[in-house]
Amino acid sequence: MNKFTLDTNCIIDLEGSRPNTEHVRKLVQAWENGQIELSVVAVSASENQKCGSANRNFSAFEEKLVNVGLDGVQHLLPLAKWDVVYWDHALWSDNDMERLESEIRGILFPNIPVEPPEVIAQNSKWRNNLCDILVAWSHAFHKWDYLVTGDKNFHDHKDELKKVGVNGILYPKDAARLWLP
């Protein structure tokens, strides 16, 4: 059975009426019908919200998943990063895990510092970039088939990311077409 990882933007698509909403809903329906496996990455809970800051607890993310029809979806655990992930929803690392994160960081955001900036406005952008890195890392580490994202940065670096194990990067409309008979 094909395994699809939804990035944070796909969750946001389900919250509103955006161009990719109908395609992501088709994937959710396929998952509900047992045609595909579907996951989100637990680090999506750490993304900045509309208010500009991250949620204070993981339960707000779980509530969001329920509200958009993803109750019970599998959570892929990201690499643990201090002051970004929720510790009970992340993996302690080893050298190979850190190496993979570094390779993905170098592809998606080669100039991002490893440590968070002290200036809050810069920290917000850094956090979102790191969350993207950890979405790609989780998809590769857990060996899922397709990463569904409308984020152009992932698509611009598709070939490079494939070399480090981030396979099957698809736009939501292309992912929805994959499982259709």
ROSE-4610 file (N, C-alpha, C; in Angstrom, 1 decimal, always signed):
// ROSE-4610
residu = [M/M/M/N/N/N/K/K/K/F/F/F/T/T/T/L/L/L/D/D/D/T/T/T/N/N/N/C/C/C/I/I/I/I/I/I/D/D/D/L/L/L/E/E/E/G/G/G/S/S/S/R/R/R/P/P/P/N/N/N/T/T/T/E/E/E/H/H/H/V/V/V/R/R/R/K/K/K/L/L/L/V/V/V/Q/Q/Q/A/A/A/W/W/W/E/E/E/N/N/N/G/G/G/Q/Q/Q/I/I/I/E/E/E/L/L/L/S/S/S/V/V/V/V/V/V/A/A/A/V/V/V/S/S/S/A/A/A/S/S/S/E/E/E/N/N/N/Q/Q/Q/K/K/K/C/C/C/G/G/G/S/S/S/A/A/A/N/N/N/R/R/R/N/N/N/F/F/F/S/S/S/A/A/A/F/F/F/E/E/E/E/E/E/K/K/K/L/L/L/V/V/V/N/N/N/V/V/V/G/G/G/L/L/L/D/D/D/G/G/G/V/V/V/Q/Q/Q/H/H/H/L/L/L/L/L/L/P/P/P/L/L/L/A/A/A/K/K/K/W/W/W/D/D/D/V/V/V/V/V/V/Y/Y/Y/W/W/W/D/D/D/H/H/H/A/A/A/L/L/L/W/W/W/S/S/S/D/D/D/N/N/N/D/D/D/M/M/M/E/E/E/R/R/R/L/L/L/E/E/E/S/S/S/E/E/E/I/I/I/R/R/R/G/G/G/I/I/I/L/L/L/F/F/F/P/P/P/N/N/N/I/I/I/P/P/P/V/V/V/E/E/E/P/P/P/P/P/P/E/E/E/V/V/V/I/I/I/A/A/A/Q/Q/Q/N/N/N/S/S/S/K/K/K/W/W/W/R/R/R/N/N/N/N/N/N/L/L/L/C/C/C/D/D/D/I/I/I/L/L/L/V/V/V/A/A/A/W/W/W/S/S/S/H/H/H/A/A/A/F/F/F/H/H/H/K/K/K/W/W/W/D/D/D/Y/Y/Y/L/L/L/V/V/V/T/T/T/G/G/G/D/D/D/K/K/K/N/N/N/F/F/F/H/H/H/D/D/D/H/H/H/K/K/K/D/D/D/E/E/E/L/L/L/K/K/K/K/K/K/V/V/V/G/G/G/V/V/V/N/N/N/G/G/G/I/I/I/L/L/L/Y/Y/Y/P/P/P/K/K/K/D/D/D/A/A/A/A/A/A/R/R/R/L/L/L/W/W/W/L/L/L/P/P/P]
num = [1/1/1/2/2/2/3/3/3/4/4/4/5/5/5/6/6/6/7/7/7/8/8/8/9/9/9/10/10/10/11/11/11/12/12/12/13/13/13/14/14/14/15/15/15/16/16/16/17/17/17/18/18/18/19/19/19/20/20/20/21/21/21/22/22/22/23/23/23/24/24/24/25/25/25/26/26/26/27/27/27/28/28/28/29/29/29/30/30/30/31/31/31/32/32/32/33/33/33/34/34/34/35/35/35/36/36/36/37/37/37/38/38/38/39/39/39/40/40/40/41/41/41/42/42/42/43/43/43/44/44/44/45/45/45/46/46/46/47/47/47/48/48/48/49/49/49/50/50/50/51/51/51/52/52/52/53/53/53/54/54/54/55/55/55/56/56/56/57/57/57/58/58/58/59/59/59/60/60/60/61/61/61/62/62/62/63/63/63/64/64/64/65/65/65/66/66/66/67/67/67/68/68/68/69/69/69/70/70/70/71/71/71/72/72/72/73/73/73/74/74/74/75/75/75/76/76/76/77/77/77/78/78/78/79/79/79/80/80/80/81/81/81/82/82/82/83/83/83/84/84/84/85/85/85/86/86/86/87/87/87/88/88/88/89/89/89/90/90/90/91/91/91/92/92/92/93/93/93/94/94/94/95/95/95/96/96/96/97/97/97/98/98/98/99/99/99/100/100/100/101/101/101/102/102/102/103/103/103/104/104/104/105/105/105/106/106/106/107/107/107/108/108/108/109/109/109/110/110/110/111/111/111/112/112/112/113/113/113/114/114/114/115/115/115/116/116/116/117/117/117/118/118/118/119/119/119/120/120/120/121/121/121/122/122/122/123/123/123/124/124/124/125/125/125/126/126/126/127/127/127/128/128/128/129/129/129/130/130/130/131/131/131/132/132/132/133/133/133/134/134/134/135/135/135/136/136/136/137/137/137/138/138/138/139/139/139/140/140/140/141/141/141/142/142/142/143/143/143/144/144/144/145/145/145/146/146/146/147/147/147/148/148/148/149/149/149/150/150/150/151/151/151/152/152/152/153/153/153/154/154/154/155/155/155/156/156/156/157/157/157/158/158/158/159/159/159/160/160/160/161/161/161/162/162/162/163/163/163/164/164/164/165/165/165/166/166/166/167/167/167/168/168/168/169/169/169/170/170/170/171/171/171/172/172/172/173/173/173/174/174/174/175/175/175/176/176/176/177/177/177/178/178/178/179/179/179/180/180/180/181/181/181]
x = [+0.8/+0.0/+0.9/+0.6/+1.3/+1.2/+2.3/+2.4/+2.7/+1.8/+1.9/+2.1/+3.1/+3.4/+2.8/+2.0/+1.5/+2.4/+2.8/+3.6/+2.6/+3.2/+2.4/+1.4/+1.8/+0.9/-0.3/-0.2/-1.4/-2.4/-1.9/-2.8/-3.5/-2.7/-3.3/-4.3/-4.1/-5.0/-6.3/-6.3/-7.5/-8.3/-7.6/-8.3/-9.1/-8.8/-9.5/-9.8/-10.0/-10.3/-9.2/-8.2/-7.0/-7.0/-6.2/-6.1/-5.9/-5.1/-4.9/-5.8/-6.8/-7.7/-8.4/-9.0/-9.7/-8.8/-7.6/-6.7/-6.3/-6.0/-5.6/-6.9/-8.0/-9.3/-9.4/-9.1/-9.1/-8.2/-7.0/-6.0/-6.6/-7.2/-7.8/-8.9/-9.7/-10.8/-10.2/-9.1/-8.5/-8.0/-7.4/-6.9/-8.1/-9.2/-10.4/-10.9/-10.8/-11.3/-10.3/-9.2/-8.2/-7.4/-7.3/-6.6/-5.1/-4.8/-3.5/-3.2/-1.9/-1.5/-1.2/-1.5/-1.3/-0.7/+0.3/+0.9/+1.1/+1.3/+1.8/+3.1/+3.9/+5.1/+4.8/+5.1/+4.8/+5.4/+6.5/+7.1/+6.1/+5.1/+4.1/+3.5/+3.4/+2.9/+3.7/+5.0/+5.9/+6.0/+5.3/+5.3/+4.6/+5.1/+4.4/+3.0/+2.1/+0.7/+0.4/-0.8/-1.2/-0.8/-0.8/-0.4/+1.1/+1.9/+3.3/+4.2/+3.5/+4.3/+3.8/+4.6/+4.3/+3.3/+2.6/+1.7/+2.5/+1.9/+2.6/+2.5/+1.6/+1.5/+1.0/+1.3/+1.0/-0.5/-1.2/-2.6/-3.4/-2.9/-3.5/-3.3/-2.2/-2.0/-2.9/-3.0/-3.9/-5.4/-5.8/-7.1/-7.3/-6.3/-6.3/-6.5/-5.8/-5.9/-7.3/-7.9/-9.3/-10.2/-10.0/-10.9/-10.8/-9.7/-9.5/-9.7/-10.1/-10.4/-9.3/-8.2/-7.1/-6.9/-8.0/-8.0/-7.5/-6.5/-6.0/-4.9/-4.6/-3.5/-2.2/-1.3/+0.0/+0.9/+1.6/+2.5/+4.0/+4.7/+6.1/+6.9/+7.7/+8.5/+9.8/+10.0/+11.2/+12.4/+13.5/+14.7/+14.5/+14.9/+14.7/+15.6/+15.0/+15.8/+15.3/+16.2/+15.9/+15.1/+14.0/+13.2/+12.4/+12.3/+11.5/+10.5/+10.9/+10.0/+9.4/+8.3/+7.8/+8.5/+9.2/+10.1/+9.5/+8.2/+7.6/+7.0/+7.4/+7.0/+8.2/+9.3/+10.5/+11.5/+12.5/+13.5/+14.9/+15.5/+16.9/+17.7/+18.8/+19.6/+20.9/+21.4/+22.7/+23.5/+24.7/+25.5/+24.9/+24.3/+23.7/+22.5/+21.7/+20.5/+20.9/+21.9/+22.3/+22.9/+23.6/+24.2/+23.2/+22.1/+21.0/+20.3/+20.1/+19.6/+20.5/+21.8/+22.7/+22.7/+22.6/+22.5/+21.2/+20.1/+18.8/+18.9/+19.4/+19.6/+20.4/+21.5/+22.4/+21.7/+20.7/+19.9/+18.8/+18.0/+16.9/+17.2/+18.1/+18.4/+19.9/+20.8/+22.2/+22.8/+22.1/+22.6/+22.0/+21.1/+20.4/+21.4/+21.5/+22.4/+21.9/+22.8/+22.4/+21.7/+22.1/+21.5/+20.5/+19.4/+18.4/+18.9/+18.5/+18.9/+18.2/+18.8/+18.3/+17.2/+17.2/+16.2/+14.9/+13.8/+12.6/+12.1/+12.1/+11.7/+12.5/+13.8/+14.6/+14.4/+14.1/+13.9/+12.7/+11.6/+10.4/+10.7/+11.4/+11.7/+12.6/+13.6/+14.5/+13.7/+12.7/+11.9/+11.1/+10.5/+9.8/+10.7/+11.9/+12.8/+13.3/+13.5/+13.9/+12.8/+11.6/+10.4/+10.4/+10.6/+10.6/+11.7/+12.9/+14.0/+13.6/+12.9/+12.5/+11.4/+10.5/+9.5/+10.2/+11.1/+11.9/+12.7/+13.3/+14.1/+13.2/+12.1/+11.2/+10.7/+10.3/+9.8/+10.9/+12.1/+13.3/+13.6/+13.7/+14.1/+13.1/+11.9/+10.8/+10.5/+11.1/+11.1/+9.6/+8.9/+7.6/+7.8/+6.8/+6.9/+6.8/+5.8/+5.5/+5.4/+6.1/+6.0/+5.1/+4.0/+3.0/+3.2/+3.5/+3.7/+3.5/+3.0/+2.9/+4.1/+5.0/+6.1/+7.1/+7.3/+8.2/+9.6/+10.1/+11.5/+11.7/+10.8/+11.0/+11.0/+10.2/+10.1/+11.3/+11.8/+13.0/+14.2/+14.2/+15.4/+15.1/+14.1/+13.6/+14.7/+15.5/+16.5/+17.6/+18.0/+19.0/+18.5/+17.2/+16.6/+16.5/+16.2/+16.1/+17.4/+18.5/+19.8/+20.0/+19.3/+19.5/+18.3/+17.4/+16.3/+15.0/+14.9/+13.6/+12.9/+12.2/+11.6/+10.2/+9.8/+8.4/+7.8/+8.5/+7.9/+6.9/+5.7/+4.5/+3.7/+3.2/+2.2/+0.9/+0.1/-1.2/-2.0/-2.1/-3.0/-2.4/-1.1/-0.4/-0.5/-0.4/-0.6/-2.0/-3.0/-4.4/-4.7/-4.0/-4.2/-3.6/-2.5/-1.8/-2.6/-3.5/-4.3/-5.6/-6.0/-7.2/-7.1/-8.2/-8.1/-8.0]
y = [-1.2/+0.0/+1.2/+2.2/+3.5/+4.3/+4.8/+5.6/+7.1/+8.0/+9.4/+10.2/+11.1/+12.0/+13.4/+13.9/+15.3/+16.3/+17.3/+18.4/+19.3/+20.3/+21.2/+22.0/+22.4/+23.1/+22.4/+21.0/+20.2/+20.3/+20.3/+20.5/+21.8/+22.9/+24.2/+24.2/+23.5/+23.4/+22.9/+21.9/+21.3/+22.2/+23.2/+24.1/+25.2/+25.4/+26.5/+26.1/+27.1/+27.0/+27.5/+26.7/+27.0/+26.2/+26.5/+25.8/+24.3/+23.9/+22.4/+21.7/+22.4/+21.8/+20.5/+20.6/+19.5/+18.3/+18.5/+17.4/+16.7/+17.5/+16.9/+16.1/+16.7/+16.0/+14.6/+14.5/+13.3/+12.3/+12.7/+11.8/+11.3/+12.3/+11.9/+10.8/+11.0/+10.1/+8.7/+8.7/+7.5/+6.7/+7.5/+7.0/+6.4/+7.1/+6.7/+5.4/+5.3/+4.1/+2.9/+3.1/+2.0/+1.8/+2.8/+2.7/+3.1/+3.9/+4.4/+4.5/+4.6/+5.0/+6.5/+7.2/+8.6/+9.0/+9.9/+10.4/+11.9/+12.4/+13.8/+13.7/+14.7/+14.7/+15.5/+14.9/+15.6/+17.0/+17.3/+18.6/+19.7/+19.3/+20.3/+21.0/+20.4/+21.0/+22.2/+22.2/+23.2/+24.4/+24.3/+25.5/+26.7/+27.8/+29.1/+29.1/+29.6/+29.7/+31.1/+31.3/+32.7/+33.8/+33.5/+34.6/+34.9/+34.0/+34.3/+33.5/+32.7/+31.9/+30.5/+29.6/+28.1/+27.8/+26.7/+26.2/+25.9/+26.1/+25.8/+24.3/+23.6/+22.2/+21.4/+20.1/+19.2/+19.0/+19.1/+18.8/+19.8/+21.0/+21.9/+21.4/+20.8/+20.2/+19.0/+18.1/+17.0/+17.4/+18.5/+19.1/+19.5/+20.2/+20.7/+19.5/+18.4/+17.2/+16.6/+16.6/+16.2/+17.1/+18.4/+19.4/+19.3/+18.8/+18.8/+17.4/+16.5/+15.1/+14.1/+14.4/+13.6/+12.9/+12.7/+12.0/+10.6/+10.2/+8.8/+8.6/+9.7/+9.6/+9.3/+8.6/+8.2/+9.5/+9.6/+10.7/+10.2/+10.7/+10.4/+11.2/+10.6/+11.4/+12.0/+13.3/+14.0/+13.8/+14.2/+14.3/+15.3/+15.0/+15.9/+17.2/+18.3/+19.6/+20.4/+20.9/+21.6/+22.9/+23.1/+24.3/+24.4/+23.3/+23.2/+22.1/+20.9/+19.8/+19.5/+18.7/+18.3/+17.0/+16.9/+15.9/+14.5/+14.4/+13.1/+12.7/+13.6/+13.4/+13.5/+13.0/+13.2/+12.0/+11.9/+10.8/+11.4/+10.7/+11.0/+10.6/+11.4/+11.1/+10.4/+9.9/+9.3/+10.0/+9.6/+10.3/+10.2/+9.1/+8.9/+9.8/+9.9/+10.7/+12.2/+12.6/+14.0/+14.3/+13.3/+13.5/+13.7/+12.9/+13.1/+14.4/+14.9/+16.2/+17.3/+17.2/+18.1/+18.1/+17.0/+16.9/+17.6/+17.3/+17.9/+19.4/+19.9/+21.3/+22.0/+21.3/+21.9/+22.0/+21.2/+21.2/+22.3/+22.2/+23.1/+24.5/+24.6/+25.9/+26.0/+26.1/+26.0/+27.1/+28.2/+29.3/+29.4/+28.5/+28.6/+28.2/+29.0/+28.6/+27.4/+26.6/+25.5/+25.9/+26.9/+27.4/+28.5/+28.6/+29.6/+31.0/+32.0/+33.4/+33.9/+34.9/+35.5/+36.5/+37.1/+38.1/+37.3/+37.7/+36.9/+36.9/+37.9/+37.9/+36.9/+36.9/+35.9/+34.5/+34.4/+33.1/+32.4/+33.2/+32.7/+32.1/+32.8/+32.3/+31.0/+31.1/+30.0/+28.7/+28.9/+27.8/+27.2/+28.0/+27.4/+26.7/+27.2/+26.5/+25.2/+25.2/+24.0/+22.9/+23.4/+22.5/+21.8/+22.6/+22.0/+20.9/+21.2/+20.3/+19.0/+19.1/+18.0/+17.2/+17.9/+17.1/+16.2/+16.8/+16.0/+14.9/+15.2/+14.2/+13.1/+13.4/+12.3/+11.4/+12.1/+11.3/+10.3/+10.8/+10.0/+8.9/+9.3/+8.4/+7.2/+7.5/+6.5/+5.8/+6.2/+5.5/+5.4/+6.6/+6.7/+6.9/+6.6/+6.6/+8.0/+8.8/+10.1/+11.2/+12.3/+13.5/+14.4/+14.8/+15.6/+17.1/+18.0/+19.4/+20.3/+21.4/+22.5/+23.5/+23.2/+24.1/+24.0/+25.1/+25.1/+24.7/+25.1/+24.8/+23.3/+22.5/+21.0/+20.6/+21.1/+20.7/+21.2/+22.4/+22.9/+22.0/+21.3/+20.5/+19.0/+18.6/+17.2/+16.2/+16.5/+15.6/+15.4/+16.5/+16.5/+15.8/+16.0/+15.4/+13.9/+13.5/+12.0/+11.3/+12.0/+11.3/+11.0/+11.8/+11.5/+10.8/+10.3/+9.4/+10.1/+11.4/+12.0/+11.7/+10.6/+10.2/+10.7/+10.7/+10.9/+12.2/+13.3/+14.6/+14.9/+15.1/+15.4/+16.6/+17.3/+18.3/+17.6/+18.2/+17.5/+17.0/+17.8/+17.3/+16.1/+16.0/+14.8/+13.6/+13.8/+12.8/+12.2/+13.1/+12.6/+11.8/+12.1/+11.3/+10.0/+9.8/+8.6/+7.4/+7.6/+6.5/+6.3/+7.2/+7.1/+6.0/+5.1/+4.1/+4.6]
z = [+0.0/+0.0/+0.0/-0.8/-0.9/+0.4/+0.8/+2.0/+1.7/+2.1/+1.8/+3.1/+3.1/+4.2/+3.7/+4.6/+4.3/+5.0/+4.3/+5.0/+5.7/+6.4/+7.2/+6.4/+5.1/+4.3/+3.9/+3.8/+3.5/+4.6/+5.9/+7.0/+7.0/+6.6/+6.5/+5.4/+4.3/+3.2/+3.7/+4.5/+5.0/+6.0/+6.5/+7.4/+6.7/+5.4/+4.7/+3.3/+2.6/+1.2/+0.3/+0.1/-0.7/-1.9/-2.9/-4.2/-4.0/-3.1/-2.9/-2.0/-1.4/-0.4/-1.0/-2.2/-2.7/-3.0/-3.4/-3.6/-2.3/-1.3/+0.0/+0.5/+0.4/+0.8/+0.1/-1.1/-1.8/-1.2/-0.8/-0.2/+1.2/+1.9/+3.2/+3.0/+2.0/+1.6/+1.3/+0.5/+0.1/+1.4/+2.3/+3.6/+4.4/+4.5/+5.2/+4.6/+3.3/+2.6/+2.6/+3.2/+3.3/+2.0/+1.2/-0.1/+0.0/+0.9/+1.1/+2.7/+3.0/+4.4/+4.3/+5.4/+5.5/+6.8/+6.7/+7.9/+7.9/+9.0/+9.2/+10.0/+10.0/+10.8/+12.1/+13.2/+14.5/+14.7/+13.9/+14.0/+13.4/+12.7/+12.2/+13.3/+14.5/+15.7/+16.1/+15.7/+16.1/+15.2/+14.1/+13.1/+13.7/+13.3/+13.8/+13.3/+14.2/+13.9/+13.3/+13.0/+12.5/+13.4/+14.7/+15.7/+15.6/+14.9/+14.8/+15.7/+16.6/+17.5/+17.5/+18.0/+18.0/+19.1/+19.0/+20.0/+21.3/+22.4/+23.7/+24.0/+23.5/+23.8/+22.6/+22.6/+21.4/+21.3/+22.3/+22.3/+21.3/+21.2/+20.2/+18.8/+18.5/+17.2/+17.0/+18.0/+17.9/+17.7/+18.3/+18.1/+16.7/+16.2/+14.8/+13.8/+14.1/+13.2/+13.3/+14.4/+14.5/+13.7/+13.9/+13.2/+11.7/+11.1/+9.7/+9.1/+9.9/+9.5/+9.5/+10.3/+10.3/+11.7/+12.4/+13.7/+13.4/+14.1/+14.0/+12.9/+12.2/+11.2/+11.9/+11.3/+11.9/+12.0/+13.1/+13.3/+13.1/+12.1/+12.0/+12.9/+13.7/+14.7/+14.0/+14.3/+13.8/+14.7/+14.3/+15.1/+16.2/+17.4/+18.5/+18.3/+18.5/+18.4/+19.6/+20.4/+21.6/+21.3/+22.0/+22.0/+20.6/+19.9/+18.7/+18.7/+19.0/+19.0/+20.4/+20.4/+21.7/+22.0/+23.2/+23.5/+23.5/+23.8/+23.8/+22.4/+21.4/+20.0/+19.1/+19.5/+18.8/+19.1/+18.3/+18.4/+18.9/+19.8/+20.2/+19.0/+18.8/+17.6/+17.8/+16.7/+16.6/+15.5/+15.2/+14.2/+12.8/+12.4/+11.1/+11.0/+12.0/+12.0/+11.8/+12.5/+12.5/+11.1/+10.5/+9.2/+8.1/+8.2/+7.3/+7.4/+8.6/+8.9/+8.3/+8.4/+7.9/+6.4/+5.7/+4.3/+3.8/+4.4/+4.0/+4.2/+5.3/+5.6/+4.5/+4.1/+3.1/+1.7/+1.5/+0.2/+0.3/+1.3/+1.4/+1.8/+2.8/+3.4/+3.7/+2.7/+3.0/+3.9/+4.0/+4.8/+6.2/+6.5/+7.9/+8.9/+10.0/+11.1/+11.9/+12.4/+13.2/+14.5/+15.1/+16.4/+16.0/+16.8/+16.5/+16.8/+15.9/+16.1/+17.4/+18.0/+19.2/+18.9/+17.7/+17.4/+17.0/+17.7/+17.6/+16.1/+15.4/+14.0/+13.2/+13.4/+12.7/+13.2/+14.5/+15.0/+14.4/+14.2/+13.6/+12.2/+11.4/+10.0/+10.2/+11.1/+11.3/+11.7/+12.6/+13.1/+12.0/+11.1/+10.0/+9.0/+8.8/+7.9/+8.5/+9.8/+10.5/+10.5/+10.6/+10.5/+9.2/+8.1/+6.8/+6.6/+7.2/+7.2/+7.9/+9.0/+9.8/+9.2/+8.4/+7.7/+6.6/+5.9/+4.9/+5.6/+6.7/+7.4/+7.8/+8.4/+8.9/+7.8/+6.7/+5.5/+5.1/+5.0/+4.5/+5.6/+6.8/+7.9/+8.1/+8.0/+8.2/+6.9/+5.8/+4.5/+4.0/+4.0/+3.4/+1.9/+1.1/-0.4/-1.0/-0.6/-1.2/-0.2/-0.4/+0.4/-0.4/+0.2/-0.5/+0.0/-0.9/-0.5/-1.7/-1.4/-2.4/-2.3/-1.4/-1.2/-2.3/-3.0/-4.2/-3.9/-2.7/-2.3/-2.4/-1.9/-2.0/-3.5/-4.3/-5.7/-6.5/-6.1/-6.8/-6.5/-5.4/-5.0/-5.0/-5.7/-5.8/-6.1/-7.1/-7.5/-6.4/-5.8/-4.8/-3.5/-3.2/-2.0/-2.2/-3.4/-3.7/-3.4/-3.7/-3.4/-2.0/-1.1/+0.4/+1.0/+0.1/+0.6/+0.7/+0.3/+0.3/-1.0/-1.1/-2.3/-2.6/-3.8/-4.2/-3.8/-4.1/-3.7/-4.8/-4.3/-5.2/-4.8/-5.8/-5.5/-5.1/-4.2/-3.8/-5.0/-6.1/-7.2/-7.8/-7.9/-8.5/-7.6/-6.3/-5.3/-5.3/-5.4/-5.5/-6.7/-7.8/-9.0/-9.0/-8.2/-8.1/-7.7/-6.7/-6.2/-6.9/-7.7/-8.5/-9.5/-9.7/-10.7/-12.1]
